[in-house]
Amino acid sequence: MTRKKKWLYISSLFAVAITSTAIYLYKEYNRKNIDTAELEPDYTIAASAIIKEFETDQASASKSYSNKTILVKGFVKDILKDDHGFYSLMLGDTSSMSSVKCSMDSLHNNEAATFRKGVYAAVKGVCAGFNADELLGSDVILVRCMIEKAKQ
C-alpha cells in the first residue's frame, strides 16, 4: 500500500469519527426530558408511608425509589415559590416536620399556583433522593412533578 493510500484511509477514519461524535453531542445537548404526565408511575404510595420508609431504612428505600416515577398522595402542607417563579409542593402529615418535597416541572408549574394548604393531592414525579435532618424534618425529594388529581 502506498503512502498516499494509507494517509487517505487514516483521514477517512478520522473524519468519520469526528462526524459521529459531533452528531452524538448535538443530539444529547438538544435532548428533552419526557413529560412526566406521559409516564406511568412505578409506585403509588402515601406521603407518610414513603417518608417512613426512608427514615427507617434509607439505603433500601433509595435502592427501590431512586430515579423511579412515583405517584405520591397526601395533604399539601406548604406551597413554596422560589426566586425564579418555580413552585414546590410539600406533601405529608401536618403533625410531622418531615415531608415529600415535589418540585414542579416547568410545563406544569402553573398548576401549583392555584393550590392552597390543606388540599388532598396526588402528585407524580421522579424520586431524586432524601434529605435527612432530625431537627427540621426530613424530605423525600421528587423532581419534574405534575399534579395528577386533587380533591377539595
C-alpha positions as a Markdown table, in Angstrom:
| # | Residue | x | y | z |
|---|---|---|---|---|
| 1 | Met | 0.0 | 0.0 | 0.0 |
| 2 | Thr | 1.4 | 3.3 | -0.9 |
| 3 | Arg | 1.9 | 6.1 | 1.5 |
| 4 | Lys | -0.8 | 8.2 | -0.2 |
| 5 | Lys | -3.5 | 5.4 | 0.3 |
| 6 | Lys | -2.6 | 5.0 | 3.9 |
| 7 | Trp | -3.0 | 8.7 | 4.5 |
| 8 | Leu | -6.4 | 8.6 | 2.7 |
| 9 | Tyr | -7.6 | 5.7 | 4.9 |
| 10 | Ile | -6.5 | 7.3 | 8.1 |
| 11 | Ser | -8.0 | 10.7 | 7.1 |
| 12 | Ser | -11.3 | 9.0 | 6.2 |
| 13 | Leu | -11.5 | 7.1 | 9.6 |
| 14 | Phe | -10.7 | 10.3 | 11.4 |
| 15 | Ala | -13.4 | 12.3 | 9.6 |
| 16 | Val | -16.0 | 9.5 | 10.3 |
| 17 | Ala | -15.1 | 9.5 | 14.0 |
| 18 | Ile | -15.3 | 13.3 | 14.3 |
| 19 | Thr | -18.6 | 13.4 | 12.4 |
| 20 | Ser | -20.1 | 10.7 | 14.5 |
| 21 | Thr | -19.0 | 12.3 | 17.8 |
| 22 | Ala | -20.4 | 15.7 | 16.6 |
| 23 | Ile | -23.8 | 14.2 | 15.8 |
| 24 | Tyr | -24.0 | 12.4 | 19.1 |
| 25 | Leu | -23.1 | 15.5 | 21.1 |
| 26 | Tyr | -25.6 | 17.6 | 19.2 |
| 27 | Lys | -28.4 | 15.1 | 19.9 |
| 28 | Glu | -27.5 | 14.9 | 23.6 |
| 29 | Tyr | -27.3 | 18.6 | 24.0 |
| 30 | Asn | -30.7 | 19.1 | 22.4 |
| 31 | Arg | -32.4 | 16.2 | 24.1 |
| 32 | Lys | -35.6 | 17.0 | 26.1 |
| 33 | Asn | -36.9 | 15.3 | 29.2 |
| 34 | Ile | -40.0 | 13.2 | 28.7 |
| 35 | Asp | -43.1 | 14.9 | 30.1 |
| 36 | Thr | -43.9 | 13.3 | 33.5 |
| 37 | Ala | -47.6 | 13.3 | 32.6 |
| 38 | Glu | -46.8 | 10.7 | 29.9 |
| 39 | Leu | -45.1 | 8.3 | 32.3 |
| 40 | Glu | -46.8 | 5.5 | 34.1 |
| 41 | Pro | -45.9 | 5.5 | 37.8 |
| 42 | Asp | -43.6 | 2.7 | 39.0 |
| 43 | Tyr | -45.1 | 3.1 | 42.6 |
| 44 | Thr | -48.2 | 4.7 | 44.1 |
| 45 | Ile | -47.8 | 5.4 | 47.8 |
| 46 | Ala | -49.0 | 7.7 | 50.5 |
| 47 | Ala | -46.7 | 10.6 | 51.5 |
| 48 | Ser | -46.4 | 9.5 | 55.1 |
| 49 | Ala | -45.6 | 5.9 | 54.1 |
| 50 | Ile | -42.7 | 6.9 | 51.8 |
| 51 | Ile | -41.3 | 9.2 | 54.4 |
| 52 | Lys | -41.4 | 6.4 | 57.0 |
| 53 | Glu | -39.6 | 4.0 | 54.6 |
| 54 | Phe | -36.8 | 6.5 | 54.0 |
| 55 | Glu | -36.5 | 7.3 | 57.7 |
| 56 | Thr | -36.5 | 3.6 | 58.7 |
| 57 | Asp | -34.0 | 2.3 | 56.1 |
| 58 | Gln | -32.6 | 5.0 | 53.8 |
| 59 | Ala | -30.4 | 2.6 | 51.8 |
| 60 | Ser | -33.1 | 0.2 | 50.9 |
| 61 | Ala | -35.6 | 2.9 | 50.1 |
| 62 | Ser | -33.1 | 4.7 | 47.9 |
| 63 | Lys | -32.5 | 1.5 | 46.0 |
| 64 | Ser | -36.2 | 1.0 | 45.5 |
| 65 | Tyr | -37.3 | 4.5 | 44.6 |
| 66 | Ser | -34.3 | 6.4 | 43.1 |
| 67 | Asn | -34.9 | 7.5 | 39.5 |
| 68 | Lys | -38.3 | 5.9 | 39.5 |
| 69 | Thr | -41.6 | 7.6 | 38.7 |
| 70 | Ile | -43.7 | 7.8 | 41.8 |
| 71 | Leu | -47.3 | 8.9 | 42.4 |
| 72 | Val | -47.5 | 10.3 | 46.0 |
| 73 | Lys | -50.8 | 11.1 | 47.7 |
| 74 | Gly | -51.2 | 13.3 | 50.7 |
| 75 | Phe | -52.2 | 16.7 | 52.1 |
| 76 | Val | -50.5 | 19.8 | 50.9 |
| 77 | Lys | -48.5 | 21.1 | 53.9 |
| 78 | Asp | -47.0 | 24.1 | 52.2 |
| 79 | Ile | -46.5 | 25.8 | 48.8 |
| 80 | Leu | -43.1 | 27.3 | 48.1 |
| 81 | Lys | -42.2 | 29.7 | 45.3 |
| 82 | Asp | -38.5 | 30.3 | 44.5 |
| 83 | Asp | -36.9 | 33.5 | 43.1 |
| 84 | His | -37.4 | 32.2 | 39.5 |
| 85 | Gly | -41.1 | 31.6 | 40.0 |
| 86 | Phe | -41.0 | 27.8 | 40.2 |
| 87 | Tyr | -43.2 | 26.1 | 42.7 |
| 88 | Ser | -42.7 | 23.2 | 45.1 |
| 89 | Leu | -45.5 | 21.4 | 47.0 |
| 90 | Met | -44.8 | 20.0 | 50.4 |
| 91 | Leu | -46.9 | 16.9 | 51.0 |
| 92 | Gly | -47.3 | 15.0 | 54.2 |
| 93 | Asp | -48.8 | 14.8 | 57.7 |
| 94 | Thr | -49.2 | 18.2 | 59.4 |
| 95 | Ser | -48.2 | 16.8 | 62.7 |
| 96 | Ser | -44.7 | 15.8 | 61.4 |
| 97 | Met | -41.8 | 18.1 | 60.3 |
| 98 | Ser | -40.9 | 15.6 | 57.5 |
| 99 | Ser | -42.5 | 15.9 | 54.1 |
| 100 | Val | -42.3 | 15.0 | 50.4 |
| 101 | Lys | -41.0 | 18.0 | 48.5 |
| 102 | Cys | -42.4 | 18.0 | 45.0 |
| 103 | Ser | -40.5 | 20.4 | 42.7 |
| 104 | Met | -42.9 | 21.2 | 39.8 |
| 105 | Asp | -41.9 | 20.6 | 36.2 |
| 106 | Ser | -41.8 | 23.9 | 34.2 |
| 107 | Leu | -44.5 | 22.6 | 31.9 |
| 108 | His | -46.8 | 22.1 | 34.9 |
| 109 | Asn | -45.7 | 24.9 | 37.1 |
| 110 | Asn | -48.9 | 26.9 | 36.8 |
| 111 | Glu | -51.0 | 24.0 | 38.2 |
| 112 | Ala | -49.3 | 24.6 | 41.6 |
| 113 | Ala | -50.1 | 28.3 | 41.7 |
| 114 | Thr | -53.8 | 27.6 | 42.1 |
| 115 | Phe | -53.3 | 25.2 | 45.1 |
| 116 | Arg | -53.8 | 26.1 | 48.8 |
| 117 | Lys | -52.7 | 24.4 | 52.0 |
| 118 | Gly | -54.7 | 21.5 | 53.4 |
| 119 | Val | -55.9 | 20.2 | 50.0 |
| 120 | Tyr | -55.5 | 16.5 | 49.3 |
| 121 | Ala | -53.5 | 15.9 | 46.2 |
| 122 | Ala | -51.8 | 13.2 | 44.1 |
| 123 | Val | -48.5 | 14.3 | 42.6 |
| 124 | Lys | -46.4 | 12.4 | 40.1 |
| 125 | Gly | -42.7 | 12.9 | 39.9 |
| 126 | Val | -39.3 | 11.3 | 39.7 |
| 127 | Cys | -37.6 | 10.5 | 43.0 |
| 128 | Ala | -34.2 | 12.3 | 43.3 |
| 129 | Gly | -33.3 | 11.3 | 46.9 |
| 130 | Phe | -33.7 | 12.0 | 50.6 |
| 131 | Asn | -32.5 | 14.8 | 52.8 |
| 132 | Ala | -32.3 | 13.6 | 56.4 |
| 133 | Asp | -32.5 | 16.2 | 59.2 |
| 134 | Glu | -33.5 | 15.3 | 62.7 |
| 135 | Leu | -34.1 | 18.9 | 63.8 |
| 136 | Leu | -36.0 | 20.4 | 60.9 |
| 137 | Gly | -37.6 | 17.3 | 59.5 |
| 138 | Ser | -36.5 | 15.1 | 56.6 |
| 139 | Asp | -37.6 | 15.5 | 53.0 |
| 140 | Val | -38.1 | 13.0 | 50.2 |
| 141 | Ile | -37.3 | 14.9 | 47.0 |
| 142 | Leu | -39.3 | 14.5 | 43.8 |
| 143 | Val | -38.4 | 16.4 | 40.7 |
| 144 | Arg | -40.2 | 17.1 | 37.4 |
| 145 | Cys | -43.6 | 16.8 | 39.2 |
| 146 | Met | -47.1 | 17.3 | 37.9 |
| 147 | Ile | -50.4 | 17.2 | 39.7 |
| 148 | Glu | -52.3 | 14.1 | 38.9 |
| 149 | Lys | -55.5 | 15.0 | 40.7 |
| 150 | Ala | -56.9 | 17.0 | 43.6 |
| 151 | Lys | -59.8 | 16.7 | 45.9 |
| 152 | Gln | -61.3 | 19.8 | 47.6 |
